Amino acid sequence: MRFKTWIATGLAVCALGIFAGSAQANEVTGSGSVVMKDKFHSKNAWGSNLTLPRDGKITRVMDGTYGFDIRTVDGVQVASFLDPQQAVGLSLPAGTYVIDPYVCTQHRHHHIEVTASY
């Protein structure tokens, strides 16, 4: 009888582990950087797209000082934030997004990283 109880308990623990593992969310991070050179009237921008294979939600924003836009790869503005932390909690449909940071008139460079879970 004890052996059957031990087996049943072991199977229950395994099942719990499988369900807990499959319920964990995956994360992706996108970034954007901009450097403006007023002397040469140039702008350098680079970063990595935020690609969500399923609907997701922004969970973290790092290095955001001046704000940023979230755009589709076609350039359609999805959201705009003056306070970058306001983006935390924003739900986004599956797709690929560009992170476009703002720069201020004095500090002509900016970098931001946005993490989302899905």
N, C-alpha and C positions, 0 to 999 in steps of 0.2 A: 504494500500500500504506500509506503514512503517513497518507493521508487517512482510510482505513478505521479505522486504529488511533485516530486523533484522534476520529472519530465515536463509536466504541465506548467510549472513555474518557469522552467527554462524556455519553453516555447513562447510563453507570454512575454518574457523579457526580450527575446529575439524579435517578436512581432512589434513590440514597442520601439525597439531600436530602428527597425525598418521604417516604421511610420514617422518617427521623429526625424530620421535622415532625409526622407523625401519631402518633409514639410519645410525644410530649411530653404531660405531664399538665396538666390544667387545675386552677386553684385557686379556692376560694371561702373567704370569711371571714365569720364570725358574731361578734356581740359581745353583751355584757350589761353593764348598769350598774345599780347599786342605791344609793339614798340613803335612809337611815333618819333620821327626825327624832323623837327620843325625846320632846322637849318637847311635840310636837303629836301623838304616837302615829301618825305617818304614814310611809308607805313609797312612794317613787317608783321605778319600775323601767322601763327601756327598753333597746332594743338591736335588733339585726338577726338574723334567724334564719340558721342554717347550713343551706343547702339543697344536698344532694348529688344530682345527677341519676343518678349511678351509684354503686356501692360505692366508698368512699374511705378515706383514712387521714389522721389528724391529723398535720400536719407542723410546726406552730408554735403556741406559746401566748405571748401578750404581755400584760404588765401584771398577771399573776396573782400575787397575794400570799397570799391567804387560802384559796384553793381555789374550786372551783365544781362544779356538777352539769351534766350534759348530759341534757336531757329531750326527749321527743317533744312535738309540739304538743298532744297529748292529755294531757300531764302525766306520762307514764310515765318514770321515771328510767332512763336507759340506763347512765350511769357517774357516779362521784363521785370527786373528787380533792381531797385536802388539800394536796398539793404539785402545783401546776398543771403543772409540767414532766413529770409522770408521764403526762399525757395524750398526749404526743408518741408516735406509733406506733400509737395506738388505731385499729383498723379499725371503720368504721361502714357499715352497709348504706345503700343509696340511701334518701333521705327528708329530711324537714325537722326540724331540731333547735333547741331553745331553749337558750341559754347562761345559766345562773343562778348568778351569783357569790355567794360567802359574804361576810359582813361580820363584823368582830370587834366586841367590846363597846366598845372605845375608839375605833376609826376606823369611823364608821358609813356609809362610802361605799366603793364598790369598782367597778372597771371591768376587763373582761377581753375579749381578742380571741382567737379560735381560728381558725386557718387549716387547711384540709384540701385534699388533692389527690385527684383522681379520674381 
